[in-house]
Amino acid sequence: MKKTIFLCIFILIWSNFTFAKEYIDLPENHWAYGAINEMIEKGVFTGYDDGTIKPDQTITRAEFAKILVKTFDLEKFSDEYRDFKDVDNSHWAYDYIKIAQDYMITYTTSDTTVDLSGIGENKLVKVNIDGKTITDTPSNIRKYLDEFNQKNSGPKFYPNDALTRECAGHDIVRAVSDYLRVADVEENILDMFVDKNEITDSLKGHIAIAIKTSLMHGVGDDKFNPKGSLTRAQVAQLISNALALVKKNRHGNRSNIGGRTVIVAIFANDNKYSWNYEYKDDIRIMETCLDNVGIAVRYLIRNIKKYGPEPTFVYDWKKNNDLLYYAQFNESLVNNNNDSYKIEKKWICDNIDENAIKEKYNADNIAYCLFFNTDDYNPYPSHCWQGDFEIVNIFTKLDGAQIEASTYAHELLHTFGAPDLYEKSDLITQEYVDHLETIHSDDIMRGAIVDGRILEKFSELDAYYVGLLDECNERIQWGLGLSEYQNN
């Protein structure tokens, strides 16, 4: 028995030791040691066969495309794909560039032209095309130009070019734009740099934001060095800065469940389901939606108060008509596809002045509830966080019954960080899900009872995940993930 115990301890120690990877060119006192190790842990950086990590090696545009996509789980937000002349589908970074092109600077090369007017066809002409000297007849030169332009003109990505500081500033701001809580930044913030005039004019706005949010800094001597390249260590630090900003601002447009929350109602039509605002039955359903929001809000207030705060919810669109909107979408949005939320977010940005609502109602938090007049079979109501937007989709019918107030409360709790407890996730283990099933838990985040009242329990675990408690014994006991608030 003693030998068995000794062997287990030895294996555990040896395993931990082998996973502590060290690189011969990355000492612990390296200025970017922490940032580079963060990238290694995330699988964004990998070492080389010779035991190095090469912190001083220049990053290419193709490598940065991969880093952005992998780090921030970027998705394409447009259907367009530019057919780059210098990136075919055999290129190692093709899939990354296909996504990253929506965030990174791309280029278009114009046709190369040569003025051959007035020159006889039988004469030899000497021209320089892209550094190559050609002596030939006008007709042959035109033919060469056509072939050259067909091959070289048009969209280009320049995947093997070194990533410049000004391009990196533009690209990172685009990649994390959902998390940037800054108003319009004046470009005069760049006056601190003596080389500000060397920054490309079209990129100054992005660079100003990168400086304002501390994503980037100068290089010393009051310079920004916009055309300078970036090393792996410098990119690691840039990405680390961006991740810290994302972590800080990931609560979206709500920060405190115990504060003042405004619920904006949007009755939405898509290409399948619609509201008839003059039809008696539809008017009744809309009124039921308001009633259910009220029941859900009172449930939340009652349970939040148990932990000390005195929350306020503003939601009654009959009393506050600036909290009621009607939206028309041409797409199908009654699904649990994340693309639906992107479309909804764009509509909200285009049609609702969030700052005016925050100012008028002195709001700490805003939740946007979209109501769809659905039939009997549809996906479950759902919540999605789109960067700085908390969006809830309410599908009014499910399995032949109207969605009840408990579902509204469940979805609103999602907007403050409460996870579902009926399925495994990054926060919730399968063991805990099975445990709740065994004890027939009536937790509000496990499921909703179809009843006019809300009978489900608001547990200490729920309170922990929405920021009302600093810790929860249940989380520790079952090894559950940290809340957004504690993880901040």
C-alpha positions as CSV (number, residue, x, y, z in Angstrom):
1,M,0.0,0.0,0.0
2,K,2.8,2.4,0.9
3,K,4.5,1.8,-2.5
4,T,1.3,2.5,-4.3
5,I,0.8,5.8,-2.6
6,F,4.4,6.8,-3.2
7,L,4.1,6.0,-6.9
8,C,1.0,8.1,-7.3
9,I,2.6,11.1,-5.7
10,F,5.7,10.7,-7.9
11,I,3.7,10.6,-11.1
12,L,1.7,13.7,-10.1
13,I,4.9,15.7,-9.4
14,W,6.6,14.5,-12.6
15,S,3.5,15.4,-14.7
16,N,3.3,18.9,-13.3
17,F,7.0,19.4,-14.0
18,T,6.8,18.4,-17.6
19,F,4.0,20.8,-18.4
20,A,6.0,23.7,-17.2
21,K,7.5,24.5,-20.6
22,E,10.5,26.9,-20.7
23,Y,12.1,28.5,-23.7
24,I,15.8,29.3,-23.8
25,D,15.2,32.8,-25.2
26,L,12.5,33.8,-22.8
27,P,13.9,34.3,-19.3
28,E,11.6,35.3,-16.5
29,N,12.9,38.8,-16.5
30,H,12.0,39.4,-20.1
31,W,9.8,42.5,-20.4
32,A,7.0,40.5,-22.2
33,Y,7.4,37.3,-20.2
34,G,3.8,37.4,-18.8
35,A,2.2,38.4,-22.1
36,I,4.0,35.8,-24.1
37,N,3.1,33.0,-21.6
38,E,-0.5,34.2,-21.8
39,M,-0.5,33.7,-25.5
40,I,1.2,30.3,-25.1
41,E,-1.5,29.2,-22.6
42,K,-4.2,30.2,-25.1
43,G,-2.6,28.3,-27.9
44,V,-2.0,31.5,-29.9
45,F,1.8,31.2,-29.7
46,T,3.8,28.0,-30.0
47,G,7.4,27.4,-29.6
48,Y,9.9,26.1,-32.1
49,D,11.7,22.8,-32.4
50,D,15.0,24.3,-31.2
51,G,13.5,25.3,-27.9
52,T,13.0,28.9,-28.7
53,I,9.9,31.1,-28.8
54,K,11.6,33.9,-30.8
55,P,10.2,36.9,-29.1
56,D,12.1,39.3,-31.3
57,Q,10.9,37.8,-34.6
58,T,8.8,40.1,-36.8
59,I,5.1,39.3,-37.1
60,T,3.7,39.1,-40.6
61,R,0.2,40.2,-41.6
62,A,-0.9,36.5,-42.2
63,E,0.3,35.6,-38.7
64,F,-1.5,38.5,-37.2
65,A,-4.7,37.4,-39.0
66,K,-4.4,34.0,-37.3
67,I,-3.7,35.6,-33.9
68,L,-6.8,37.9,-34.1
69,V,-9.2,35.2,-35.2
70,K,-8.0,32.6,-32.6
71,T,-7.7,35.0,-29.7
72,F,-11.1,36.8,-30.1
73,D,-13.1,34.0,-31.8
74,L,-13.8,36.4,-34.7
75,E,-16.5,35.7,-37.1
76,K,-17.2,37.2,-40.5
77,F,-19.9,39.9,-40.3
78,S,-20.3,40.3,-44.1
79,D,-20.9,37.8,-46.8
80,E,-18.4,39.3,-49.1
81,Y,-15.0,37.7,-49.6
82,R,-12.4,39.5,-51.5
83,D,-10.5,37.2,-53.9
84,F,-7.0,38.3,-53.0
85,K,-4.5,37.9,-55.8
86,D,-1.8,36.9,-53.3
87,V,-3.8,34.5,-51.1
88,D,-5.2,31.4,-52.8
89,N,-7.0,28.6,-50.9
90,S,-3.7,26.7,-50.6
91,H,-2.2,29.4,-48.4
92,W,-1.7,28.2,-44.8
93,A,-3.6,31.2,-43.4
94,Y,-6.4,31.3,-46.0
95,D,-9.2,30.4,-43.6
96,Y,-7.9,33.0,-41.1
97,I,-7.5,35.7,-43.7
98,K,-11.0,35.0,-45.0
99,I,-12.4,36.0,-41.6
100,A,-9.8,38.7,-40.6
101,Q,-10.3,40.7,-43.8
102,D,-13.4,42.2,-42.2
103,Y,-11.2,43.6,-39.4
104,M,-7.8,44.2,-41.0
105,I,-6.6,46.7,-43.6
106,T,-6.7,45.3,-47.2
107,Y,-5.4,46.8,-50.4
108,T,-6.4,47.2,-54.0
109,T,-3.7,47.4,-56.7
110,S,-4.7,49.5,-59.8
111,D,-3.9,48.4,-63.3
112,T,-0.4,49.3,-64.5
113,T,-0.6,51.5,-67.6
114,V,1.9,52.7,-70.2
115,D,1.3,55.5,-72.6
116,L,2.0,54.1,-76.1
117,S,-0.1,56.6,-78.0
118,G,1.5,58.0,-81.2
119,I,4.1,55.2,-81.4
120,G,4.1,53.1,-84.6
121,E,3.4,49.4,-84.3
122,N,6.7,48.5,-85.9
123,K,8.9,50.5,-83.6
124,L,10.6,49.0,-80.5
125,V,9.7,50.7,-77.3
126,K,11.7,50.5,-74.0
127,V,9.5,50.6,-70.9
128,N,9.8,49.7,-67.2
129,I,6.9,47.6,-65.7
130,D,7.1,46.9,-62.0
131,G,10.9,47.2,-62.0
132,K,11.4,45.0,-65.1
133,T,12.7,46.6,-68.3
134,I,11.0,45.5,-71.5
135,T,12.0,46.3,-75.0
136,D,9.3,45.3,-77.5
137,T,6.7,46.5,-80.0
138,P,3.6,48.4,-78.7
139,S,1.3,45.5,-79.4
140,N,3.5,43.0,-77.5
141,I,3.8,45.4,-74.6
142,R,0.0,45.8,-74.4
143,K,-0.3,42.0,-74.4
144,Y,2.3,41.8,-71.6
145,L,0.4,44.5,-69.6
146,D,-2.9,42.6,-69.9
147,E,-1.3,39.5,-68.6
148,F,0.5,41.4,-65.9
149,N,-2.6,43.2,-64.7
150,Q,-4.8,40.1,-64.8
151,K,-2.3,38.5,-62.4
152,N,-1.4,41.4,-60.2
153,S,-4.2,44.0,-60.2
154,G,-7.1,43.9,-57.8
155,P,-7.5,43.0,-54.1
156,K,-4.3,42.2,-52.2
157,F,-3.6,41.2,-48.7
158,Y,0.2,41.1,-48.7
159,P,0.3,38.2,-46.2
160,N,4.1,38.0,-45.9
161,D,4.6,41.7,-45.3
162,A,5.6,42.8,-41.8
163,L,2.8,44.0,-39.7
164,T,3.2,47.8,-39.1
165,R,2.3,49.6,-35.9
166,E,-0.4,51.7,-37.5
167,C,-2.0,48.7,-39.1
168,A,-2.0,46.8,-35.9
169,G,-3.6,49.8,-34.1
170,H,-6.4,49.8,-36.7
171,D,-6.9,46.1,-36.7
172,I,-7.0,45.6,-32.9
173,V,-9.5,48.4,-32.5
174,R,-11.7,46.9,-35.1
175,A,-11.4,43.4,-33.5
176,V,-12.5,44.6,-30.0
177,S,-14.8,47.4,-31.0
178,D,-17.7,45.9,-29.2
179,Y,-15.8,46.3,-25.9
180,L,-14.6,49.9,-26.4
181,R,-16.5,52.2,-24.0
182,V,-15.2,55.5,-25.4
183,A,-17.1,58.3,-27.1
184,D,-15.7,59.9,-30.2
185,V,-12.0,60.3,-29.6
186,E,-10.4,63.5,-30.9
187,E,-7.4,63.0,-33.1
188,N,-5.6,65.7,-31.3
189,I,-4.6,63.1,-28.7
190,L,-2.0,62.2,-31.3
191,D,-0.3,65.6,-30.8
192,M,1.9,63.9,-28.1
193,F,3.8,62.3,-30.9
194,V,6.3,64.3,-33.0
195,D,5.8,61.9,-35.9
196,K,2.0,62.1,-35.9
197,N,2.1,63.4,-39.5
198,E,3.6,60.1,-40.6
199,I,0.4,58.3,-39.5
200,T,-1.8,57.5,-42.5
201,D,-4.7,60.0,-42.4
202,S,-7.4,57.3,-42.7
203,L,-6.0,55.4,-39.7
204,K,-5.6,58.3,-37.3
205,G,-9.0,57.8,-35.8
206,H,-8.3,54.2,-34.9
207,I,-4.8,55.0,-33.6
208,A,-6.3,57.7,-31.4
209,I,-8.7,55.2,-29.9
210,A,-5.9,52.7,-29.4
211,I,-3.9,55.3,-27.5
212,K,-7.0,56.6,-25.5
213,T,-7.8,53.0,-24.3
214,S,-4.1,52.1,-23.6
215,L,-4.1,49.4,-26.2
216,M,-1.0,50.9,-27.6
217,H,1.6,53.4,-26.4
218,G,4.5,55.3,-28.0
219,V,7.9,53.9,-28.6
220,G,9.9,56.5,-26.7
221,D,11.3,59.9,-27.7
222,D,7.7,61.2,-28.1
223,K,7.3,59.0,-31.2
224,F,4.7,56.5,-32.3
225,N,6.7,55.0,-35.3
226,P,3.6,54.2,-37.4
227,K,5.5,52.4,-40.1
228,G,7.6,50.4,-37.8
229,S,7.2,46.6,-37.6
230,L,6.1,44.6,-34.6
231,T,7.8,41.6,-33.0
232,R,6.2,38.6,-31.5
233,A,6.8,40.0,-28.0
234,Q,5.2,43.3,-28.9
235,V,2.2,41.7,-30.4
236,A,1.8,39.5,-27.4
237,Q,1.7,42.6,-25.2
238,L,-0.8,44.3,-27.6
239,I,-3.1,41.2,-27.5
240,S,-2.7,41.0,-23.7
241,N,-3.7,44.7,-23.4
242,A,-6.8,44.0,-25.5
243,L,-7.8,40.9,-23.5
244,A,-7.6,42.9,-20.3
245,L,-9.8,45.6,-21.9
246,V,-12.3,42.9,-23.0
247,K,-12.3,41.4,-19.5
248,K,-12.9,44.8,-17.9
249,N,-15.8,45.7,-20.2
250,R,-17.5,42.4,-20.9
251,H,-20.4,43.2,-18.7
252,G,-21.9,44.9,-21.7
253,N,-24.5,47.7,-21.1
254,R,-25.3,46.5,-17.6
255,S,-23.0,46.6,-14.6
256,N,-25.1,46.3,-11.4
257,I,-28.2,44.2,-10.9
258,G,-28.9,46.2,-7.7
259,G,-28.9,49.5,-9.6
260,R,-31.4,51.1,-12.0
261,T,-32.3,48.9,-15.0
262,V,-34.2,50.0,-18.1
263,I,-36.0,47.4,-20.3
264,V,-36.5,48.5,-23.9
265,A,-39.3,46.6,-25.7
266,I,-39.1,45.9,-29.4
267,F,-42.0,44.2,-31.1
268,A,-40.3,42.6,-34.1
269,N,-41.5,41.2,-37.4
270,D,-39.2,38.9,-39.4
271,N,-39.8,37.2,-42.8
272,K,-42.0,34.5,-41.1
273,Y,-43.7,36.0,-38.0
274,S,-45.3,39.3,-37.6
275,W,-47.6,41.4,-35.4
276,N,-50.8,43.0,-36.5
277,Y,-51.0,46.0,-34.3
278,E,-54.7,46.5,-35.1
279,Y,-55.7,42.8,-34.5
280,K,-57.4,42.2,-31.2
281,D,-55.7,39.0,-30.4
282,D,-52.3,40.4,-31.1
283,I,-53.0,43.5,-29.0
284,R,-54.0,41.1,-26.1
285,I,-50.7,39.2,-26.5
286,M,-48.7,42.4,-26.4
287,E,-50.5,43.4,-23.2
288,T,-49.7,39.9,-21.8
289,C,-46.0,40.5,-22.6
290,L,-46.1,43.7,-20.6
291,D,-47.8,41.9,-17.7
292,N,-45.2,39.1,-17.8
293,V,-42.3,41.6,-17.7
294,G,-44.0,43.2,-14.7
295,I,-44.3,39.9,-12.8
296,A,-40.7,39.0,-13.7
297,V,-39.4,42.4,-12.5
298,R,-41.3,42.1,-9.2
299,Y,-39.8,38.7,-8.7
300,L,-36.3,40.0,-9.3
301,I,-36.7,43.0,-7.0
302,R,-38.1,40.8,-4.2
303,N,-35.1,38.4,-4.4
304,I,-32.4,41.0,-5.0
305,K,-33.5,42.9,-1.9
306,K,-32.7,39.8,0.2
307,Y,-29.0,40.5,-0.5
308,G,-29.1,44.2,0.4
309,P,-29.5,46.3,-2.7
310,E,-32.6,48.3,-3.6
311,P,-33.0,47.8,-7.3
312,T,-35.2,49.8,-9.7
313,F,-36.6,48.6,-13.0
314,V,-38.2,50.9,-15.6
315,Y,-40.1,48.9,-18.1
316,D,-43.7,50.0,-18.5
317,W,-43.9,51.2,-22.1
318,K,-47.5,52.3,-21.6
319,K,-46.2,55.0,-19.2
320,N,-42.9,55.5,-21.1
321,N,-43.5,55.4,-24.8
322,D,-39.9,56.0,-25.6
323,L,-39.2,52.5,-24.3
324,L,-41.4,50.9,-27.0
325,Y,-40.2,50.2,-30.6
326,Y,-41.4,48.3,-33.7
327,A,-38.9,46.6,-35.9
328,Q,-39.2,45.1,-39.4
329,F,-36.5,42.6,-40.4
330,N,-36.3,40.9,-43.8
331,E,-34.3,37.9,-42.4
332,S,-35.5,34.9,-40.4
333,L,-34.7,35.7,-36.7
334,V,-36.7,33.1,-34.9
335,N,-33.8,30.8,-34.2
336,N,-30.9,30.4,-31.8
337,N,-28.3,31.4,-34.5
338,N,-25.9,34.0,-33.2
339,D,-26.1,35.8,-36.6
340,S,-29.7,36.9,-35.6
341,Y,-28.3,38.9,-32.7
342,K,-25.8,40.7,-34.9
343,I,-28.7,41.8,-37.2
344,E,-30.7,42.9,-34.1
345,K,-27.8,44.7,-32.7
346,K,-27.3,46.7,-35.9
347,W,-31.0,47.6,-35.9
348,I,-30.7,48.8,-32.3
349,C,-27.6,50.9,-33.1
350,D,-29.4,52.5,-36.1
351,N,-32.7,53.2,-34.4
352,I,-32.3,53.7,-30.7
353,D,-30.3,56.4,-28.9
354,E,-29.0,54.4,-26.0
355,N,-27.1,57.4,-24.5
356,A,-30.3,59.5,-24.4
357,I,-32.1,56.6,-22.6
358,K,-29.3,56.3,-20.1
359,E,-29.3,60.0,-19.4
360,K,-33.1,60.4,-19.2
361,Y,-33.6,57.4,-16.8
362,N,-30.2,57.7,-15.1
363,A,-29.8,54.0,-16.0
364,D,-27.0,51.7,-14.8
365,N,-28.2,48.9,-17.1
366,I,-30.2,48.5,-20.3
367,A,-31.7,45.3,-21.6
368,Y,-33.3,45.1,-25.1
369,C,-36.3,42.6,-25.3
370,L,-37.4,41.6,-28.7
371,F,-40.9,40.0,-28.8
372,F,-41.8,37.7,-31.7
373,N,-45.4,36.7,-32.4
374,T,-44.6,33.0,-32.9
375,D,-46.7,29.9,-33.4
376,D,-46.8,26.7,-31.4
377,Y,-43.3,25.2,-32.2
378,N,-40.2,27.4,-31.9
379,P,-36.8,27.5,-30.2
380,Y,-36.7,28.4,-26.6
381,P,-36.5,32.1,-25.7
382,S,-32.9,33.1,-25.6
383,H,-30.4,35.8,-24.5
384,C,-27.3,36.9,-26.2
385,W,-24.6,39.3,-25.2
386,Q,-23.4,41.2,-28.3
387,G,-20.3,43.0,-26.9
388,D,-21.9,46.0,-25.1
389,F,-25.5,45.0,-25.8
390,E,-27.7,42.7,-23.7
391,I,-30.4,41.3,-26.1
392,V,-33.3,39.0,-25.1
393,N,-35.5,37.3,-27.7
394,I,-38.9,36.3,-26.4
395,F,-40.8,33.9,-28.6
396,T,-44.4,34.2,-27.3
397,K,-45.5,30.6,-27.8
398,L,-43.7,27.3,-27.1
399,D,-45.2,23.8,-27.4
400,G,-48.7,25.1,-27.7
401,A,-48.6,27.4,-24.7
402,Q,-47.9,31.0,-24.1
403,I,-44.5,31.7,-22.6
404,E,-45.0,32.6,-18.9
405,A,-43.4,35.2,-16.6
406,S,-40.9,32.8,-15.1
407,T,-39.2,32.5,-18.5
408,Y,-38.9,36.3,-18.7
409,A,-37.2,36.3,-15.3
410,H,-34.9,33.5,-16.4
411,E,-33.8,35.4,-19.5
412,L,-33.4,38.7,-17.7
413,L,-31.1,37.0,-15.1
414,H,-29.0,35.9,-18.1
415,T,-28.4,39.5,-18.9
416,F,-26.7,39.9,-15.6
417,G,-24.5,36.8,-15.9
418,A,-26.6,33.9,-14.5
419,P,-25.9,30.7,-16.5
420,D,-28.3,28.0,-17.4
421,L,-28.2,25.1,-14.8
422,Y,-29.9,22.5,-17.0
423,E,-27.0,21.8,-19.2
424,K,-23.2,21.6,-19.1
425,S,-21.3,24.8,-20.0
426,D,-18.0,26.5,-19.4
427,L,-19.2,27.4,-15.9
428,I,-21.5,24.4,-15.0
429,T,-20.2,20.8,-14.8
430,Q,-22.2,17.8,-16.0
431,E,-22.0,16.4,-12.4
432,Y,-23.8,19.4,-11.1
433,V,-26.4,19.2,-13.8
434,D,-27.0,15.6,-12.8
435,H,-27.2,16.5,-9.2
436,L,-29.9,19.1,-9.7
437,E,-31.8,16.5,-11.8
438,T,-31.5,14.0,-8.9
439,I,-32.8,16.4,-6.3
440,H,-35.5,17.8,-8.6
441,S,-34.2,21.3,-8.2
442,D,-36.6,24.2,-8.7
443,D,-33.9,26.8,-9.4
444,I,-35.1,29.6,-11.7
445,M,-32.0,29.0,-13.9
446,R,-32.7,25.3,-14.3
447,G,-36.1,25.7,-15.9
448,A,-39.3,27.6,-15.9
449,I,-42.7,26.3,-14.8
450,V,-45.7,27.2,-17.1
451,D,-47.7,29.1,-14.6
452,G,-49.0,32.7,-14.2
453,R,-46.8,33.0,-11.0
454,I,-43.1,32.5,-10.6
455,L,-42.7,29.6,-8.2
456,E,-39.0,28.8,-8.9
457,K,-36.2,29.5,-6.4
458,F,-33.6,32.2,-6.7
459,S,-30.7,30.4,-5.2
460,E,-27.4,31.7,-3.6
461,L,-25.6,30.3,-6.7
462,D,-27.8,32.5,-8.9
463,A,-27.1,35.5,-6.5
464,Y,-23.3,34.7,-6.8
465,Y,-23.4,34.6,-10.6
466,V,-25.2,38.0,-10.9
467,G,-22.8,39.7,-8.6
468,L,-24.8,39.8,-5.4
469,L,-22.4,37.5,-3.5
470,D,-18.6,37.5,-3.6
471,E,-18.5,33.7,-3.2
472,C,-20.8,30.7,-2.9
473,N,-20.2,27.4,-1.1
474,E,-22.1,25.5,-3.8
475,R,-19.7,26.7,-6.4
476,I,-16.7,25.6,-4.4
477,Q,-18.2,22.3,-3.5
478,W,-19.0,21.4,-7.1
479,G,-16.0,23.0,-8.8
480,L,-18.1,25.4,-10.9
481,G,-16.6,28.3,-12.8
482,L,-16.1,31.8,-11.5
483,S,-18.7,34.5,-12.1
484,E,-17.9,37.4,-14.4
485,Y,-17.7,39.7,-11.4
486,Q,-15.3,37.6,-9.4
487,N,-13.3,36.8,-12.5
488,N,-12.9,40.5,-13.2
